[in-house]
């Protein structure tokens, strides 16, 4: 079985240790799994947020004082520096649960994607701690709305497993709490540390797609996610000035997607490491997805991606 590198950015999260335990206990081949962790904690008082592992040699960790963190995408970019040539990578949050044999099931699902350059992604079904899971569905992603800053947000549509298709569903959007594919995506589409939070997912989807990666939603349930933040502090609770980081990040996303014109846009982003790809264009992505970034419109019924059609 291929080796899997799991990327986790954790911000003062007591769920982390249980996520790590579930990850290794539920893997069919835990010896083939490694974790890259960006651990953001306070210097005291966050003992419950420390990882506890039965396989410490398979954890690579960068520790950061939570007050020095620059947000979720900054932390995710750090996790990617811990990759050591594993063939596949899985991006999840620190509040995740797994189905038994998740590693084999992910690879089995992946090979059913009818593309040589595929990634799997969606919003996982919810769980409530310690481990009460919602089951019986798979989910696909669709547009929700353009928020007040002009950034497209997403929603999931649940499909009963009895009506699920026989193979993964082609889509146009991805979720940052579940993204799986060849680790080449770390090279092709590295996380932009200058992004903060909003716009993370739509910019990642467009960058993946324009670099030639096809996004598929799994036709089976593989992971679970705890969707509440009420049980722990967040970065915006702790760090003064986060609003400035968010404002700069939104502008960066809007410039990337040609919503704002800026002659000072850095070459690093525009055509380099954190920019769009050259395999397919932004206009082709908009035609494929049905999203008009400039005019803040989307027409799901006209989307080319099957996951977004109104009959789902």
C-alpha positions in Angstrom: 0.0 0.0 0.0 1.2 3.5 -0.8 2.3 5.8 2.1 0.0 8.6 3.1 1.1 12.0 4.6 -1.6 13.5 6.7 -1.5 17.3 7.1 -3.1 18.8 10.3 -3.0 22.4 11.5 -4.2 22.6 15.1 -5.1 25.7 17.0 -5.6 25.2 20.7 -7.8 22.2 20.0 -8.4 19.5 22.7 -9.9 17.3 19.9 -6.5 16.9 18.3 -5.3 14.0 20.5 -8.5 12.1 19.9 -8.3 12.8 16.1 -4.8 11.4 16.1 -5.8 8.4 18.1 -8.7 7.7 15.8 -6.5 8.2 12.7 -4.0 5.5 13.7 -6.5 3.1 15.3 -8.8 3.1 12.3 -6.1 2.8 9.6 -5.8 -0.7 8.1 -2.0 0.0 7.7 -1.1 2.5 10.4 2.6 1.9 9.7 2.1 3.5 6.3 0.7 6.7 7.7 2.7 9.8 8.8 1.4 13.1 10.2 2.7 16.6 9.7 1.4 18.8 12.4 1.5 22.5 13.0 0.7 22.7 16.7 -0.4 26.2 17.8 -0.7 26.4 21.6 -0.2 28.9 24.4 2.9 28.6 26.5 0.8 27.4 29.5 -2.7 26.2 30.0 -3.1 24.2 26.8 -1.9 20.9 28.1 -5.2 19.2 26.9 -4.3 20.3 23.3 -1.0 18.4 23.2 -0.9 15.3 21.0 -0.7 11.9 22.6 0.5 9.1 20.2 1.1 5.4 20.3 3.3 6.0 17.3 5.4 9.1 18.1 8.0 8.3 15.4 5.3 8.9 12.8 4.5 12.4 13.9 6.5 15.4 12.6 5.6 18.5 14.5 6.3 22.2 14.3 5.3 24.0 17.5 4.2 27.6 17.4 3.1 30.0 20.1 -0.6 30.6 19.3 -0.1 34.4 19.7 2.4 34.4 16.9 0.2 32.4 14.5 -0.9 34.2 11.3 -4.0 32.1 10.7 -5.1 28.8 9.3 -3.5 28.9 5.8 -0.2 30.0 7.3 -0.3 27.0 9.6 -1.3 24.7 6.7 1.7 25.9 4.7 4.0 24.9 7.6 2.6 21.3 7.7 3.5 20.9 4.0 7.2 21.6 4.8 7.1 18.3 6.8 6.3 16.1 3.8 8.9 13.5 3.1 8.1 12.1 -0.3 5.0 10.0 0.7 3.1 9.2 -2.5 -0.3 10.5 -1.3 -1.4 13.3 1.1 -4.6 13.9 3.1 -5.5 17.4 4.4 -7.8 17.3 7.4 -8.6 19.5 10.4 -7.7 18.7 14.0 -11.3 17.8 14.7 -11.8 14.7 12.5 -13.0 11.1 12.9 -12.4 8.2 10.4 -14.2 5.2 9.2 -12.5 1.8 9.8 -9.9 1.1 7.1 -10.0 4.7 5.9 -6.6 4.5 4.3 -7.6 1.6 2.0 -11.0 3.0 1.3 -9.5 6.4 0.3 -7.1 4.7 -2.1 -9.9 2.4 -3.5 -12.2 5.5 -4.0 -9.4 7.4 -5.6 -8.6 4.8 -8.3 -12.2 5.0 -9.4 -11.9 8.6 -10.4 -11.8 8.6 -14.3 -8.9 11.0 -14.4 -5.1 10.7 -14.2 -4.9 13.9 -12.2 -7.6 13.6 -9.6 -8.1 14.8 -6.1 -10.9 13.8 -3.7 -12.6 16.5 -1.6 -15.8 17.5 0.1 -17.3 18.6 3.4 -17.4 15.6 5.7 -20.5 14.6 7.6 -20.6 15.8 11.2 -19.7 14.1 14.4 -20.3 15.3 18.0 -17.6 14.6 20.6 -16.6 12.2 21.7 -17.7 10.1 18.7 -21.4 10.4 17.8 -21.4 10.2 14.0 -23.9 11.1 11.3 -23.9 8.3 8.8 -25.8 7.1 5.7 -24.9 9.8 3.3 -22.1 11.1 1.0 -21.8 14.8 0.2 -21.0 17.0 -2.8 -20.1 20.7 -2.8 -22.0 23.6 -4.4 -21.9 27.4 -4.1 -23.7 29.0 -1.2 -23.3 32.8 -1.6 -20.8 35.6 -2.2 -20.2 37.1 1.2 -19.9 40.8 2.1 -16.3 40.8 1.0 -17.1 39.3 -2.4 -15.7 35.9 -1.6 -17.6 32.8 -2.8 -18.6 30.4 0.1 -19.7 26.8 -0.3 -22.2 24.4 1.1 -22.6 20.6 1.0 -25.5 18.6 -0.4 -26.1 15.2 1.2 -26.9 12.2 -1.0 -28.3 9.1 0.7 -25.9 6.3 0.1 -28.7 4.3 -1.5 -28.8 6.9 -4.2 -25.1 7.5 -4.4 -23.4 7.1 -7.9 -21.2 4.1 -8.6 -18.0 6.3 -8.7 -16.8 9.6 -7.4 -18.6 12.7 -8.7 -16.9 15.3 -10.8 -17.1 18.8 -9.2 -15.6 22.2 -9.2 -15.1 23.0 -5.5 -13.0 21.6 -2.7 -13.1 21.7 1.1 -10.0 22.4 3.2 -11.2 19.9 5.9 -10.9 16.9 3.5 -8.6 16.9 0.5 -6.9 13.8 -0.7 -4.7 13.1 -3.7 -1.2 12.5 -4.9 1.4 14.5 -2.9 2.4 16.1 -6.2 -0.3 18.7 -5.3 2.0 20.0 -2.6 4.5 20.8 -5.3 2.0 22.1 -7.9 -0.4 24.0 -5.6 1.4 24.8 -2.2 -0.7 26.5 0.5 -0.5 30.3 0.3 0.7 31.4 3.8 -0.5 34.9 3.0 -4.2 33.8 3.1 -6.0 34.0 6.4 -9.3 32.1 6.3 -12.2 33.3 4.0 -11.4 32.5 0.4 -9.1 29.6 1.3 -11.3 27.0 -0.4 -12.4 28.7 -3.5 -8.9 29.9 -4.3 -7.5 26.4 -3.7 -10.1 24.9 -6.0 -9.4 27.3 -8.8 -5.6 26.9 -8.4 -5.9 23.1 -8.5 -8.2 23.1 -11.5 -6.0 25.6 -13.5 -3.0 23.4 -12.7 -4.8 20.5 -14.4 -6.2 18.7 -11.3 -9.7 17.4 -11.5 -11.8 17.6 -8.3 -14.1 14.7 -7.4 -16.5 14.2 -4.5 -16.3 10.8 -2.9 -19.4 8.6 -3.5 -19.0 7.0 0.0 -18.6 8.4 3.5 -14.9 8.3 4.7 -14.4 11.0 7.3 -16.4 13.0 9.9 -15.9 16.6 11.0 -16.9 18.5 14.1 -18.4 21.7 12.8 -18.7 23.7 16.0 -15.9 26.1 17.2 -17.7 26.9 20.5 -15.7 24.5 22.6 -12.3 26.2 22.1 -10.6 29.5 21.5 -10.1 30.6 17.9 -7.3 32.7 16.4 -9.6 35.7 16.1 -10.4 35.4 19.8 -6.7 35.5 20.8 -4.8 37.6 18.3 -5.3 41.4 18.0 -5.1 42.7 14.5 -6.5 39.6 12.9 -8.9 41.8 10.9 -6.0 43.3 9.0 -4.8 39.8 8.1 -8.3 38.9 6.9 -8.7 42.1 4.9 -5.3 41.6 3.1 -6.2 37.9 2.5 -9.6 38.8 0.9 -8.0 41.3 -1.4 -5.4 38.6 -2.4 -8.1 36.1 -3.2 -10.1 38.7 -5.2 -6.9 39.7 -7.2 -6.1 36.1 -7.9 -9.6 35.6 -9.3 -9.5 38.8 -11.3 -12.2 40.5 -9.3 -9.8 43.3 -8.3 -7.2 44.8 -10.6 -3.9 45.7 -8.9 -0.8 46.7 -10.8 1.3 46.0 -7.7 0.3 42.3 -7.6 3.4 40.3 -6.9 4.9 38.1 -9.5 5.2 35.5 -6.7 1.4 35.2 -6.6 0.5 36.2 -10.2 2.5 33.7 -12.1 4.6 31.9 -9.5 4.3 29.7 -6.5 0.9 30.8 -5.3 -0.7 31.8 -8.6 -3.0 30.1 -11.1 -1.8 27.3 -13.3 -1.3 27.4 -17.0 -3.0 24.1 -18.0 -6.5 25.6 -18.0 -7.6 29.3 -17.7 -9.6 31.1 -15.1 -12.3 31.8 -17.8 -12.5 28.1 -18.5 -13.0 27.4 -14.8 -15.8 29.9 -14.7 -17.5 28.3 -17.7 -17.0 24.8 -16.2 -18.3 25.8 -12.7 -21.0 28.3 -13.7 -19.4 30.9 -11.4 -18.9 34.5 -12.4 -16.5 36.0 -10.0 -16.6 39.5 -11.3 -20.3 39.9 -11.2 -20.8 37.7 -8.1 -23.2 35.3 -9.8 -23.5 31.5 -10.1 -26.1 29.6 -12.0 -26.1 26.0 -10.7 -28.4 24.8 -13.4 -25.9 25.7 -16.1 -22.9 24.1 -14.4 -21.0 21.6 -16.4 -20.0 19.8 -13.2 -22.5 17.0 -12.5 -22.3 17.5 -8.7 -23.9 21.0 -9.1 -26.9 20.1 -11.2 -30.3 20.8 -9.7 -31.4 17.2 -10.0 -29.0 16.1 -7.2 
